[in-house]
Amino acid sequence: MSPNRYSSSPAQRTQPVRVRQRAAVPHPMMPPQRRPANAAPRPQVSPGARRLPPRARSTRKQGINWWIAAPVIGVVVMMIATIGAALLGLLLVYAGGILPGVHAAGVAVGGMSQAEAVTALESQWDTITIRDGERTWAFNPGMFGITLDAQATAKVAYDQGRGQFSTALRGIFGQVDVPPVIHVDESTAEANLREFAGTFEQAPVNAGVRLVAGRVEATEPINGRVLDVSATVAQLRQDAGATLAKGELTLVMQTVSPTVTDATPMVEAASRLLANPFDVRIYDPVTGDSVYWSLPPEQWSAWLTADSAPDSPTGLALTASPAPVYDYLTAQASAVLDASRYIHTDEAVEAVQAAVSAGQTSAMVRVYHHDAQHTVQAGETIISIAWNYGVPYPWLQASNPGVGSLYPGQQITIPSADNFLDYEPVPDKRIVVSISQQHVWVYENGAVKWDWVASTGINDSPTWPGIYQIISHEPNAYAGNWNLWMPYFMGVYRPIPGADFTNGFHGFPTRGGGQILWTSNLGSKVTYGCIMLSDTNVAQLYNWAENGVVVEIRA
């Protein structure tokens, strides 16, 4: 080894070594590099300062940390293997049956054999759900011409998920609805959908008014919905199985706009009406009684709506929306009336609407009566039963065809008194006839107006008790059977159903062109079934009692 030329002597080794820096000489093949004018100034290094060597760059590339990933991948592989094994085992277990979670036409058939599924489908698929949004109805599918092929549907259910990994998994962890095999009679479906359209549809509600904190304000209109029968049938025609996969038929509905969208012009008229309660008078013509259902303005204001009225200056008129009125009257009738009596709700709604349209705050609603059932007692006859119930016995016979002799315990029908009320009853007038007292009382507004002696029919041709009406007026009627002319005749009832023969009120009859009869018999039974009054009294009654006034004849 040659000696270090920098350490040849001790003296030299104690002196700092100065190294002469050589100027950088550019490479002959490279052009000199120039610093950009805007380059940042190089940092100044003080003499004697040491430069740190540059940091070595790692040449190691970033990648997957297999120490961490390997366990995760293993778990995933094990899960897939487990699910696959479970699925394989499931398919083996259910080799002869339908996979779990499978439903057809809304019937759960998972786990059943095909034969069991056929039985379940045939027994359970007797009802389909008709749906319109949140509203539903239950119907027998046959009503709409819809029949289910249970055999074919069970086969479709059995095939579900076999060879299809994803659908089989859905069956394991959830529910799979397979489309049933459905046959549809389109003509039946269309006919019955039209028949029941009113059940499914909702009428539009015009803008109206309401009372809020004592102040009347306009309300917003509400759109209605009508059934699109053709589109609903087309939906079944296109794919009945998919449509009824869940045992539900979703109706195709169309929106209907109301005719009145702004009721602001009616606020003033509504304010006048809503200053009062609304009274519904429930009148029973058979008993003559009335009850009143009264609603405060805060309640019946919800009925009010506006309707088109071309003759009105504003083009609008107030009326009552039928739905809330119907609901109110139905609830009241069921709570107040006994089982023998009822009201025609549609008729009552029309009465309320007519009152509101006329600017009135009261309406009258008539009570009707059902036929009654009577159990025959020992010793009773058709005639005695008819007399006690106040029904002419030929009417009782007509209501019980085929009934001959009576026996105790036998059930017979007593026809309602409504059969004798041909006209709308007049609620504030009533005529009461007493056979036993041979007397007539005439009532107006609940008070006796006239009080007269009368004559009724002889025992062989009696005046029959019951609830009847004034049904006709004839200045001078002729009775051919007895050759009698009867002045101021007012028909009351027909003793025989369908016959053109009427018993009623009249004055002293004449015969043979001028002979006046029975003037001295007033107050005793003398007629052939009619009610006789003096000429003066019957003339007053003739002019006072219009058709529809109720006549109550008491035994």
C-alpha positions in Angstrom: 0.0 0.0 0.0 1.4 3.4 -0.9 1.6 6.0 1.9 -1.2 8.6 2.2 0.1 11.7 0.7 -1.9 13.8 3.1 -0.4 12.3 6.2 3.3 12.2 5.3 4.3 14.1 8.4 2.8 14.9 11.8 2.8 18.6 11.1 0.8 18.1 8.0 -1.7 16.0 9.8 -2.5 18.7 12.3 -3.4 21.3 9.6 -6.9 21.4 8.1 -6.9 19.9 4.7 -8.1 22.2 2.0 -9.6 20.7 -1.1 -9.7 22.8 -4.2 -13.1 22.7 -5.8 -13.1 22.3 -9.5 -15.4 24.2 -11.6 -18.2 22.2 -13.1 -17.4 21.5 -16.7 -20.3 20.8 -18.9 -20.4 17.5 -20.8 -19.4 18.0 -24.4 -22.6 16.3 -25.6 -25.0 18.2 -23.3 -25.9 21.9 -23.7 -25.4 24.1 -20.8 -28.5 24.4 -18.5 -29.8 27.8 -17.7 -31.9 28.6 -14.7 -35.3 30.0 -15.5 -35.6 33.7 -14.8 -38.4 33.2 -12.3 -36.7 30.3 -10.5 -36.4 30.6 -6.8 -32.9 31.5 -5.6 -30.7 28.7 -4.5 -30.1 28.4 -0.8 -26.8 29.8 0.3 -24.5 27.4 2.1 -22.0 29.0 4.5 -18.4 27.9 4.2 -17.6 24.9 6.2 -21.2 23.7 6.4 -21.8 20.0 5.9 -24.2 18.9 3.3 -26.5 16.0 4.3 -26.5 13.1 1.9 -29.8 12.7 0.0 -32.4 10.3 1.5 -32.4 7.0 -0.1 -35.7 6.2 -1.9 -37.4 2.9 -1.1 -37.7 0.8 -4.2 -40.3 -1.5 -2.4 -43.8 -1.4 -4.0 -47.1 -1.1 -2.1 -49.4 -4.1 -2.3 -51.9 -6.3 -0.5 -51.2 -7.1 3.1 -51.6 -10.8 2.8 -51.2 -11.3 6.5 -54.5 -9.4 7.0 -56.4 -10.3 3.8 -55.9 -14.0 3.9 -58.2 -14.6 6.9 -61.0 -12.4 5.4 -60.8 -14.2 2.0 -60.9 -17.5 3.9 -64.1 -16.5 5.7 -65.8 -15.4 2.5 -64.8 -18.6 0.7 -66.2 -20.6 3.7 -69.4 -18.6 3.6 -69.9 -19.2 -0.1 -69.1 -22.8 0.4 -71.5 -23.1 3.3 -74.3 -21.4 1.4 -73.7 -23.5 -1.6 -73.7 -26.6 0.5 -76.9 -25.4 2.3 -78.5 -24.7 -1.1 -77.5 -28.1 -2.4 -78.8 -29.7 0.8 -82.0 -27.8 0.5 -82.5 -28.9 -3.1 -81.9 -32.5 -2.0 -84.3 -32.2 1.0 -87.0 -30.5 -1.1 -86.3 -32.7 -4.2 -90.0 -33.7 -4.2 -91.5 -30.5 -2.9 -91.7 -26.7 -3.4 -88.8 -24.7 -2.0 -89.5 -22.6 1.1 -90.6 -19.0 0.8 -92.6 -19.6 -2.4 -96.0 -18.0 -2.7 -98.5 -18.3 -5.6 -101.6 -16.1 -5.9 -101.1 -15.0 -2.3 -101.1 -18.6 -1.0 -97.9 -19.9 0.8 -97.0 -23.2 -0.8 -93.4 -23.4 0.3 -92.5 -26.9 1.7 -95.5 -28.5 0.1 -95.6 -31.3 -2.5 -97.3 -30.4 -5.8 -100.4 -32.3 -4.7 -100.5 -30.5 -1.4 -100.1 -27.2 -3.2 -103.0 -28.0 -5.5 -105.2 -28.7 -2.5 -104.1 -25.5 -0.7 -104.6 -23.4 -3.8 -108.1 -24.8 -4.5 -109.2 -24.4 -0.9 -107.6 -21.0 -0.1 -107.9 -19.1 -3.3 -111.6 -18.3 -3.0 -111.1 -14.6 -2.4 -109.0 -12.0 -4.1 -108.2 -8.5 -2.9 -109.4 -5.6 -5.0 -107.1 -2.7 -4.3 -107.2 1.0 -5.1 -104.3 2.5 -3.3 -104.9 2.0 0.4 -108.5 1.0 0.0 -109.2 -2.8 -0.4 -112.2 -5.0 -0.9 -112.6 -8.8 -0.8 -114.4 -10.5 -3.6 -114.8 -14.0 -4.9 -112.7 -14.2 -8.1 -115.4 -16.0 -10.0 -117.5 -12.9 -9.8 -115.1 -11.3 -12.2 -114.6 -14.3 -14.5 -111.2 -15.2 -12.9 -110.4 -18.8 -12.4 -107.1 -20.4 -11.2 -105.5 -23.5 -12.8 -104.3 -25.0 -9.5 -102.4 -27.9 -11.2 -100.4 -25.7 -13.5 -99.8 -23.1 -10.8 -98.4 -25.8 -8.4 -96.0 -26.9 -11.2 -94.8 -23.3 -11.7 -94.3 -23.1 -7.9 -92.3 -26.4 -7.9 -90.0 -25.2 -10.7 -89.3 -21.9 -8.9 -85.6 -21.7 -7.8 -84.4 -24.9 -9.3 -81.3 -24.1 -11.3 -81.5 -20.5 -10.3 -79.1 -19.7 -7.5 -80.3 -16.1 -6.9 -84.0 -16.9 -6.8 -83.4 -20.0 -4.6 -81.6 -17.7 -2.1 -84.5 -15.3 -2.1 -86.7 -18.1 -1.2 -84.5 -19.1 1.7 -84.1 -15.6 3.1 -87.4 -14.1 2.1 -90.6 -14.6 -0.1 -90.9 -15.3 -3.8 -94.2 -14.7 -5.5 -94.6 -16.8 -8.6 -97.2 -15.8 -11.2 -100.2 -18.2 -11.0 -101.8 -19.7 -14.1 -105.0 -17.7 -14.5 -107.9 -17.8 -16.9 -110.1 -14.8 -17.4 -113.5 -14.5 -19.0 -113.2 -10.9 -20.2 -116.9 -10.4 -20.8 -117.8 -11.4 -17.2 -114.9 -9.3 -15.8 -116.0 -6.2 -17.7 -119.7 -6.6 -16.8 -119.2 -7.0 -13.1 -116.5 -4.4 -12.8 -119.0 -2.0 -14.3 -121.7 -3.2 -11.9 -119.4 -2.6 -8.9 -117.8 0.5 -10.2 -119.8 2.7 -7.7 -118.2 0.7 -4.8 -114.7 1.6 -6.0 -115.2 5.1 -7.2 -115.0 8.4 -5.3 -117.0 11.4 -6.4 -115.1 14.7 -6.7 -115.9 17.2 -4.0 -116.4 20.8 -5.1 -114.9 23.7 -3.2 -117.0 24.6 -0.3 -117.1 26.5 2.9 -116.5 25.8 6.6 -116.8 27.4 9.9 -113.5 28.0 11.7 -113.5 29.7 15.1 -116.9 31.4 14.3 -115.7 32.6 10.8 -116.7 31.2 7.5 -113.9 30.5 5.0 -113.6 28.7 1.7 -112.4 25.1 1.4 -110.3 23.5 -1.3 -111.8 21.2 -3.9 -111.0 17.4 -3.8 -110.4 15.4 -7.0 -112.5 12.3 -7.5 -111.6 8.9 -9.0 -113.5 6.7 -11.5 -112.8 3.2 -12.5 -111.3 2.7 -16.0 -112.9 -0.7 -16.7 -111.3 -1.2 -20.1 -107.8 -0.5 -18.8 -108.3 -2.9 -15.8 -109.6 -5.7 -18.1 -106.7 -5.0 -20.5 -104.3 -5.4 -17.6 -105.8 -8.9 -17.0 -105.7 -9.7 -20.6 -102.0 -8.8 -21.0 -100.7 -10.9 -18.1 -103.3 -12.2 -15.6 -100.7 -14.3 -13.7 -98.4 -11.3 -13.0 -101.4 -9.1 -12.2 -102.7 -11.6 -9.6 -99.3 -12.9 -8.4 -100.1 -11.8 -4.8 -103.8 -12.6 -5.0 -104.6 -8.9 -5.6 -106.1 -7.0 -8.5 -105.1 -3.4 -8.6 -107.7 -1.3 -10.3 -106.9 1.3 -12.9 -108.4 4.5 -11.7 -108.8 7.9 -13.5 -108.8 11.3 -11.8 -112.0 13.4 -12.1 -111.8 17.1 -11.4 -114.6 18.9 -9.4 -116.8 21.4 -11.3 -116.3 24.2 -8.7 -112.8 25.0 -7.7 -113.4 28.3 -5.9 -116.2 28.9 -3.4 -115.1 32.3 -2.2 -118.2 34.0 -3.7 -120.4 31.8 -1.4 -118.8 32.8 1.9 -121.4 35.5 2.6 -124.4 33.3 1.9 -122.8 30.5 4.0 -122.3 33.0 6.9 -126.1 33.7 6.9 -127.0 30.0 6.9 -124.4 29.1 9.6 -125.9 31.5 12.0 -128.4 28.7 12.9 -128.3 25.1 13.8 -129.6 22.6 11.2 -132.7 20.6 12.3 -133.7 17.3 10.7 -137.3 16.4 11.5 -137.8 12.7 11.6 -141.6 12.2 11.0 -143.4 8.8 11.5 -146.7 9.0 9.6 -147.9 5.8 11.3 -147.6 7.0 14.9 -147.8 10.7 14.0 -144.7 11.4 16.1 -141.8 13.6 15.2 -138.3 13.8 16.7 -135.6 16.4 15.8 -131.9 15.8 15.2 -130.2 19.2 15.7 -126.7 20.0 14.7 -124.8 23.1 15.7 -123.2 25.2 12.9 -119.7 24.0 13.8 -120.8 20.4 12.8 -123.1 20.9 9.8 -120.8 23.5 8.2 -118.7 20.5 7.1 -121.6 19.5 4.8 -121.5 22.7 2.8 -120.2 22.8 -0.7 -120.7 24.9 -3.8 -122.5 23.8 -6.9 -122.9 25.2 -10.4 -126.0 27.4 -10.7 -126.2 29.1 -14.1 -129.2 31.2 -13.0 -127.3 32.6 -10.0 -125.5 36.0 -10.3 -122.3 34.3 -9.1 -122.9 31.1 -11.1 -122.8 29.2 -7.9 -125.2 27.9 -5.2 -124.7 26.3 -1.8 -125.6 22.7 -1.3 -124.8 19.8 1.0 -122.1 17.3 0.1 -123.9 13.9 0.1 -121.2 11.8 1.7 -121.1 13.4 5.2 -124.9 13.9 5.2 -125.3 10.2 4.4 -122.9 9.1 7.1 -124.6 11.3 9.7 -128.2 10.2 8.9 -127.2 6.5 8.8 -125.5 6.7 12.2 -128.5 8.6 13.8 -131.1 6.2 12.4 -129.2 3.1 13.6 -129.0 4.7 17.1 -132.5 6.0 17.4 -134.9 3.8 15.3 -135.9 0.4 16.4 -135.7 -2.7 14.2 -139.2 -2.2 12.8 -138.5 1.3 11.4 -136.0 2.8 9.0 -135.4 5.7 6.7 -134.6 5.8 3.0 -131.2 7.4 3.4 -130.8 8.5 -0.2 -134.2 10.2 0.0 -133.2 11.8 3.3 -130.0 13.2 1.8 -131.9 14.7 -1.1 -134.2 16.4 1.4 -131.3 18.0 3.2 -129.7 19.1 0.0 -132.9 20.6 -1.2 -133.3 22.6 2.0 -129.7 23.9 1.9 -130.1 24.9 -1.8 -133.2 26.8 -0.8 -131.4 28.7 1.9 -133.2 26.8 4.7 -131.8 25.2 7.8 -134.3 22.4 8.4 -135.5 19.3 6.5 -138.1 16.6 7.0 -137.3 12.9 6.7 -140.0 10.3 6.6 -139.9 7.1 8.6 -140.8 3.8 6.9 -141.9 0.5 8.5 -140.9 -3.1 7.7 -143.5 -5.9 7.4 -144.1 -7.6 10.7 -144.3 -11.3 11.7 -147.1 -12.6 13.7 -147.4 -16.0 15.6 -150.9 -17.3 15.4 -152.6 -17.8 18.7 -155.4 -20.3 19.5 -158.8 -19.0 18.3 -157.4 -16.4 15.9 -158.6 -16.0 12.3 -157.3 -14.1 9.4 -160.1 -11.5 10.0 -159.4 -11.1 13.7 -155.7 -10.7 13.1 -156.2 -8.2 10.3 -158.6 -6.2 12.5 -156.2 -6.1 15.4 -153.3 -5.0 13.2 -155.3 -2.4 11.3 -154.9 -4.0 7.9 -157.9 -4.9 5.6 -158.0 -8.7 5.6 -157.7 -9.2 1.8 -154.3 -7.4 2.1 -153.3 -9.9 4.8 -154.4 -12.8 2.6 -152.4 -11.4 -0.3 -149.3 -11.2 1.9 -149.6 -14.9 2.8 -150.4 -16.8 -0.4 -151.1 -20.4 0.1 -152.1 -20.0 3.7 -155.5 -21.7 4.3 -156.7 -22.5 7.8 -154.6 -21.2 10.6 -153.1 -23.1 13.5 -151.4 -22.0 16.7 -147.7 -21.3 16.3 -148.0 -20.6 12.6 -146.0 -17.6 11.4 -147.7 -15.1 9.0 -146.6 -11.8 7.5 -148.4 -8.5 8.4 -148.0 -6.0 5.6 -146.6 -2.6 6.5 -148.9 0.4 6.7 -146.6 2.0 4.1 -148.6 0.0 1.5 -151.5 2.5 2.1 -149.5 5.7 2.0 -149.4 6.5 -1.7 -148.5 10.2 -1.3 -145.8 12.0 0.6 -147.3 12.4 4.1 -148.4 15.9 5.2 -146.7 16.1 8.7 -148.8 18.9 10.2 -152.3 17.7 9.4 -154.0 14.5 10.6 -157.5 13.2 10.7 -158.5 10.7 13.4 -161.7 8.6 13.1 -163.1 6.5 16.0 -165.3 3.6 15.0 -166.4 2.9 18.6 -167.2 6.6 19.3 -168.5 7.4 15.8 -166.5 10.6 15.8 -163.9 12.5 13.8 -161.2 14.8 15.1 -159.2 17.0 12.7 -155.7 18.1 13.9 -153.6 20.9 12.5 -150.1 21.7 14.0 -150.8 19.3 16.8 -154.1 21.0 17.9 -157.7 20.0 17.3 -159.2 22.1 14.6 -162.6 20.4 14.2 -164.5 17.9 16.3 -167.4 16.2 14.5 -170.0 13.5 14.8 -169.6 10.8 12.1 -171.0 7.6 10.8 -169.0 4.5 9.8 -169.8 1.2 8.1 -172.3 -1.4 9.2 -171.0 -4.6 10.8 -171.6 -6.6 7.5 -169.6 -4.0 5.6 -167.4 -2.3 8.2 -165.0 0.6 8.0 -161.6 -1.0 8.6 -159.1 0.3 11.1 -155.7 1.3 10.0 -153.3 4.1 8.9 -154.4 5.5 5.6 -154.3 8.7 3.5 -156.5 11.1 1.6 -155.8 9.7 -1.9 -158.4 11.4 -4.1 -161.0 14.1 -4.4 -164.3 13.9 -6.3 -167.0 16.5 -6.0 -169.7 13.8 -6.4 -168.7 10.2 -6.6 -171.0 7.3 -7.7 -171.1 3.9 -6.0 -172.6 1.6 -8.6 -173.0 -1.3 -6.1 -175.5 0.7 -4.1 -176.6 3.2 -6.7 -175.5 6.1 -4.5 -174.1 9.5 -5.2 -171.7 10.8 -2.6 -171.0 14.5 -2.4 -167.5 15.8 -1.5 -166.0 12.3 -1.7 -162.3 11.9 -0.5 -160.8 8.4 -1.1 -159.0 7.0 2.0 -158.2 3.3 1.3 -158.8 0.4 -1.1 -160.2 -2.6 0.8 -158.9 -5.0 -1.9 -155.4 -4.8 -3.3 -155.4 -3.6 -6.9 -159.1 -3.0 -7.0 -160.6 0.3 -8.2 -162.9 0.5 -5.2 -162.2 3.0 -2.5 -163.7 3.8 0.9 -163.5 7.4 2.0 -165.3 10.5 3.4 -168.5 11.8 2.0 -171.6 13.8 2.9 -175.2 12.6 2.9 -175.7 10.4 -0.2 -178.5 10.7 -2.7 -180.3 8.0 -4.7 -182.6 8.1 -7.7 -181.8 11.7 -8.6 -182.6 13.5 -5.4 -183.5 11.4 -2.4 -181.2 12.3 0.5 -180.3 9.4 2.8 -179.3 8.9 6.4 -179.6 12.5 7.5 -181.1 11.3 10.8 -178.6 8.4 11.2 -175.5 10.6 11.8 -173.6 9.2 14.8 -174.5 5.5 14.1 -173.1 2.8 11.8 -175.0 3.2 8.6 -172.6 3.3 5.6 -171.1 0.4 3.5 -167.6 1.1 4.7 -167.2 4.9 4.2 -167.1 7.7 6.8 -170.0 10.0 6.5 -170.1 13.6 7.8 -172.7 16.3 7.5 -172.6 18.2 4.2 -171.3 21.3 5.9 -168.5 19.5 7.7 -167.4 17.4 4.8 -167.3 20.5 2.6 -164.8 22.1 5.0 -162.7 18.9 5.2 -162.8 18.6 1.4 -161.2 22.0 0.9 -158.7 21.6 3.8 -157.3 18.1 3.4 -155.1 17.7 0.4 -153.9 14.4 -0.9 -151.3 13.0 1.5 -153.0 14.0 4.8 -152.9 10.9 7.0 -156.1 9.4 8.2 -155.9 7.2 11.3 -159.0 5.0 11.8 -159.2 3.5 15.2 -161.4 0.5 16.2 
